[in-house]
Amino acid sequence: MPAITVKNIKHELYEQLKVAAQAHYRSINSEIISCLERTLLPTPILPEDRIQKARDLRATIGSGKIAAKDIARAIKRGRA
């Protein structure tokens, strides 16, 4: 199996990696591999799951209509 060396990791990132590895009962090496797999080899989302997530999100918004002026106001707030 190929091996790589990761250099110049910021201390804060290394500490977060250590905490994550401990939380998942993994070595730091195994945690790095897991992070790479999650990022580079994402699992496909089935269309039914995507639709259900959209429905769930829509249900949290409520039944009220959103006016264009409300959207414009939210955009302006987000840029401030």
URPE-V361836 format. One record per backbone hydrogen bond with DSSP energy under -0.5 kcal/mol. CO is the residue of the C=O (numbers start at 1). NH is the residue of the N-H. If there is no record, write none. Layout:
CO,NH  CO,NH
//
This chain:
5,7  10,14  11,15  12,16  13,17  14,18  15,19  16,20  17,21  18,22  19,23  20,24  21,26  22,25  27,31  28,32  29,33  30,34  31,35  32,36  33,37  34,38  35,39  36,40  37,41  44,46  46,50  47,51  48,52  49,53  50,54  51,55  52,56  53,57  54,58  55,59  56,60  57,60  57,61  58,61  58,62  65,67  67,70  67,71  68,72  69,73  70,74  71,75  72,76  73,77  74,78  75,79  76,80  77,80
//
